[in-house]
Amino acid sequence: MQRAGRRLMGGLLIGAAVASGWLAAWTLAPQTSASNSRAVSDDEASQLLNAMQRRELNQNEREQLLEQLLGLERLEDAKLVLQQWLNKQPHSLSMGLLLADLQRRSGAFEAARQELERLLRLHPLHPELLRLIALVDVQDGRGQEALQRLKAQFSSRPEGQRLELGLLLADLQRQTGRFKDAAALYQQLTKESAEDVRSVLALAMLHQEQGDAAEVERWLEQARLRRGNSDRPDPMIDQLAYRWGLQAARVRAGQPLPSVPAETP
């Protein structure tokens, strides 16, 4: 399960690994391109499912079966396997997250929410749990509830100890069109966590989406300073500056978008 868990965690980290990006699509197992390979995987998965009815699979067999089912998009079978496994390890965060996300993907939003709330009782304010429950709420038409819950949780935490929550809240605001609210919160986080680069990168990304290349460049320069690379090349920042600068120019050349305030770093 460790391999599948790591894939899940990686998929839930958003936005090209720069801010919070919880709406990014994730893939737990690669799709098989060749039809014969898919047929082999389907047959192997069916054999393991049949074996599971007769005996308890060992961990390697469970991992193999789960990855094959996910790769074949047999989500209902994958949920069945995972639920049986989770019954034996109810405190497993990675398995609980995976089950909740499979429920989300199959449209079982209430079941996903119940599983995530159970996990939150065991792991209060865990960022991956909060990201996924927000995604479930948004897809279930409860985006406003997700915003209000995150605002309350953010307000209850002391400054300097709420960066993850703040990034998630601001990202949700950005994704729902509340650009000024998101910009203000990102700006607040840059001051509360003065050495962390994520809120600064999030501001650069926000301005890139608005087509403001000058602000993108300015905030990426702040990110460079926070990474301690003011006097030498920084491949990550250099690459982002090139890519986001081009994207901002394309946005600006197209139809205008609502602007966000240009704050002073």
N, C-alpha and C positions, 0 to 999 in steps of 0.2 A: 504493500500500500504506500510505502514511502515514495516510490517513483510517481505514482498517480497523484499523491498529495503535493509533491513538489511542483508538478505541472499545473495543478489547480492554483496553488499559491502564486505561481508566476503569472498565470493568466489573469488573476484578479488584480494584479498591480497595473495601474493604468498609464495611459498617456505616454507611450514610448519611454517608460521608466523615468519620467521627469517630475511628475506632480502626483496626482492621485488617480486619474484616468479610469475610473471604475466601470465605465460603459464600454471599454474595449472588448471586442469579441475574443474568446479564448478557445483553444482546442486542446483537449486532454490527450487525444491520440490521433496520429495522422491518418487521413483517409487513404485507402489503398487505391491506386490509380488503375492497376490492371485487373480486369474482371476475374481472371483465373486466381489471382492472389486473394481477391475478396471471397471467392467461393471457398478456397481453402480455409481462410480465417473463419468464415461462417460455419463450415463443417466442424472445425476444431472447437469453436465456441459451443456448438450444439452438443458435441460429445462431452465437454466439460459440464454443461448444464445437466445432462443426463446423469453423469457421474455424481453430481452434487445431490441428486435425489436418492442415491444409494449410500453415499458415505460423505464424511466431512472432508472437504478439500483442504490441502495444506496451503500455507501462505503463498508459495510460489504459484500454485495452481489458481488461487483466487486472483492474484495480481494479473496473471496471464489472461484469465477469463474476463476480468473487468476491463482490461485494456482492449481486448478484442471486441467486446460488446460496445464499448464507447466508439471505437473506430468504425464499427458497422452501423452506428446510430441506433442500436437496439436498446433504447433508453429504458423501456419498461423492464426488460430482463436485467439490465445493469442495476436498476433500482432494487430489484428483488435480491440480487447477489449482495449488494451493498448493505441493504437493510439487515439481512441475516448476519453479515459480518459485524455490523454496528451493534446488533443485539448482544454480541459477545464482548464488545469493547465500547460501551456507551459513552465513555469520556473522550473518545478519540476526536480531536478537533478536525483533522484533515478529512476523515471519513464523513463526519457530520456535515462539513462544508460541501463536500462533493455530493452527498445525497440531496442536500437542500438545493444545490445548483441544478442537479438533474430534475428535481421536481419543478424548479422554475422553468427550465427549458421545455418541459412537457406541459406547461400551463397549470400545474397544480400549485398555485400561488399560496393558498392557505396552508397546505401541508409544508411547503418550503418555509413559510413564516413561523409555523409552530416549531419546526426543527431548529431554526435559527434562534428563536427565543429561548428554547431549551439550552442551546449552547451558550447563549449570552448569560444565562444564570450560572454557568460553570466558568465562563471566561468573560467577565463584565468589560465592556468597552473595547473588546478586541477589534482592531481595525478591519481585519478581513471579514469578520462577521457583520460589522456595521456597513461595510461596502456592499455586501451581498444583500442584506435586508433592505437597504435603500434601493438597490436595483430591482428587487422583487416588488417593492411598493410602487415604484415608478411604472413598471410594466403592468401592474395590476390597477393602474389608474389612481394611485394613492400618493402621488408625488408631493402634494401639499402636506400630507401627514408626515412623510419622510423628512421634509424640510423642518417642520415644527419640532419633531423629535430630536433631530440633530442640533437645532438651535438651542433647545433646552439642555441637552447634554453638554454642548460647547460652553454655555453660560455657567454651568455648574462646576466646571473645571478651572483650576487656577491658571493664571497666565504662565507661560513657559512649560505647561504640562498638557497642552491641548492642541499641539500642532497637527497630529494625525486627524483628529476630529475636525479641526478647522479646514484642513485641505479637502476633506471629504465634503463638508458642508459647502465650501466655496465652489467645488467642482460641480456639485448638484445644482447650485444656483446658476453656474455658467451653462450647464447642459439644458436648463429649463428657461434660458433667455434672460436671466436676471444678471446682466453683465456688470452693471454698476455695483450691485451688492457683492458680486464675486470679487470685483477689483478692490473694493474697500476692505473686504475680509482678507484677501491675499496680502494687501498692503499692511494690515494690522499684524498679520502673522510674520511678515518680514521684520517687524520691530520686536515682537514678543520672542521670536527665536532668531536672534540676530546673526547667528553663525550657520544656520541651516540654509541650504541652497534651494530647497524644494519650492518654497513660496515665491522666491524670486524667479525661478524657471517657470512657475505657473503663470506669473504675471506676463512674462515674455510670450508664453504660449497664447494667453488671452489676447494680447495685442496683435499677435500674428493672425489670429482668427478674425480680427477686426480690420486687418489690412494696414496696420500702422507700423511700417518698417522701422521708423526712427525709434519708436518706443521699444520695439523688439530688440534693436541693437543696444539701447540704453540698459535695459534690464539684463540682457545677456552679459554685458560688461560688469554689472553688479554681481552676477553669478560667478564670473571669472575671478573677481576679487575675493568672493567668499570661499572659493576653492583654492585660494592662495597662488593663483597663476597669473598675476597681473604683469609680470615681467618675463614670461615665457609662454610658448605655445600651449594651448589647451585643446587637444583634438576633439573632445566632446563638445565644448562650447563653439569651437570653430565650425564644426559640422552643423550644429544647430543654427548658427548664425547664417550660414550659407543657405540651408534648406528653408528655414523659417523666413529669411529675408525674401527668397523667391516666392514663397507661398503668400506672404503678405502683399507683395507687389501684384500677384495675380488677383488676389481679393480686391485690392484697391482699383485695379483696372476693370473689374466687373461692377456689379451693382453695389451701391453703398450700403453699409451695415450700420446699425446703431453704434455710436461711439462710446468708449469708456473714458473716464477721466485720466489724464496723464499725470500721475502722482510723482512727487519728487522722491527719489531713492533716499 
